[in-house]
Amino acid sequence: MKIVASIDAGFAPHLCVLLPLLLLVCSSVVTGFPDGAPADTCVKQRANQPNHGQARSQPPNTNPFEVVATSQTYHPGQQIEVVIYSANEQKSSVFRGFFLQARDANSNEWIGEWVQSENTKTIPECSAITHSDNRDKLGAKLIWKAPQNKRGNVYFTGTVLQEYGTFWSDIIGKVQAQP
């Protein structure tokens, strides 16, 4: 009460409205999207990148993470495993989030669907998968399922987020060498 009493009497009624609003705005900026990317990530101006204020993707040559798929070719209904992990053997880097999309290698169209697993959520509108919590992760093992009526080549692309302002976008997944 002492704070309100020392503020100009004409401003005090506005403070009661502005303070809760300010706290709400500040809390949403700090938390971001702890439960993964929203569906509009696929189609916004900077598609497949987090909308984290002024933060921009880090240079590709500094990316400590790998996205690796077990295959680049698919047949109807085939499942392909895609893993995300730290590529730095000396220092294990953790990440907090990811957003991956499956795309047809010829048409670049979104294709197939992801199998939802623990700590993930799928975005079927654009054949994407994202994290469902923002805890530190050493890796992620994901399963993509090819469409039932097609065969062809697929590639996986997206973003790995180390923390709110540090992320790498437009990552193109590699294909695991076959023995």
N, C-alpha and C positions, 0 to 999 in steps of 0.2 A: 504494500500500500504506500510506503514511503516513496517509492519510485514514481508511482502515478501522481502522488501529491506534489512532487517537485517538478513535474512536467506541466507545461502550459495547459491550462484548463480547456482550451479550445481543441487541443490535440489529443487529450486523454480518450475520448470516445473512439477515435480512429485507431488508437493503439490496441484496443481490445479486438479489433477486427484484423489489423495488420500483423500483429505478433503471431497468432496461430497460422495465418496464411504463409508468413515467412518461414516458420518452422516446417510446414508441410512441403514447401518448395525445396528447402535445404535438404530435408530427409530424402526426397526423391532423387535429387542430384547425387547424393552420396551413395545410395544403394544401387542405382542403375537398374539393370535387369538381372538380379541374382538367380532367377529361375530360367535363364536362357533367352535367346533372341526372340522377338515377336515375329509373327508371320509376315509383317510388312517389310522385314529385312530383305526379302527376295526382290522387292520391286521399288524400293525407295531410290532417291537420287544416287547415293553411294551404295549400290546393291551389294549384298553379302558382306558389308562392313558394319561394325557396331556404330550406333549413333551416340557416341560418348563425348558430346560437347566439341571442344576444339581439338581433341586427340585425333591423330592420324596414324595410319599404318606405318610401322617401322620399315626400314630398308630391307629388301628381301635377303641380302647377303648377311644380315645379322640374325636371321631366324634360327633359333636353337631347336626347333621342332620338325619332325617328319610326319607326313601323312602317307601311309603306304597301303596299297590294295593288293589282294592276292591275285587279281586278274584285271585285264582291261577289256577282254572280250566276254560276252555273255550270251547265253541262250535262254529261251523262255523259262521263267520261274527260278533261274539260278540264283544262289546266294553268294555274295562276295563279301569277304571280311575286309574291313578297313580299320587300321589302327593309327592312333596318334601317340607319339612318344618323344622324349628328349633325344636329339641326335648327338648331343655332347656326351661322349663316353667318360670324360674326366669329371664333369659336374652335371649332376642330374637336375634338370630344370623342371619345376612344377608349372602347371598352367591352371587357370580357373575356369575357362570356358572355351567353347568352340562352336562353330557353325559350319556344317559341311553340306554340299549339294552334289547330287549326281547329275551329270549332263551327258547327252549323246555326243560322241566325239565327232560325228559328221554334221549334225544339224545344230548343235549347241543347246538343244531344248532340254528342259527338265525331264527326267526319265526315272521310272521305277519308284520304289518306296523303301523306306528304312524300317527295320524291325525295332520297335521300341524296347529298350532294356533299362536296367536300373540306372537311375540318375541321368536319364535322357528324356527328351520329348521330341516328337516328330512334327514336321510341318509339311503335311501331305500336299498342300497347295503348290509347292514348288520343289518337291522331292528333296527336302532338307531335314537335317537332324541337328539338335543343339543340346547343350547341357541343361540339366534341370536344377542344379544347385551351383553355388559359386565357391565350393570348397576346393582346396588345393588338390590337384590330380597329378599323378606320375604318368598316367597313360589312359587311353580309352580304347576299347575294342567294340567296334560297331559292325552291324550286319546290314547290307543293302540287298534288296530283292529285285531282280530284273522283272520287267513286265511279262505277262503270260503270253503275249502275242508277238513278241519281237526278238530279234537277235542282232548283235552288232558290237560296237565298241563304246565303252563308257569311260569317263574320267571324273575324278572327284576334286572339287575345288571349294575353298572357303577361307575361314579365319580361325586362328588359334589366339586366345587372349591370355596373356600372362597375368595381367592385372588391368584395372579400369582404363588406364591411359597407355598401356603397353600391349600392343597386339600386332599380328602380322596377317595381312589380308591377301587375297588373290593367290593363295597357295594352291599349287597344282600337285595332286597326289602322285606319288611314284608307284610303280608296279614292282612287286616283290620278284626277284630273280627266281626263275623256275630251275630246279635241280636237273 
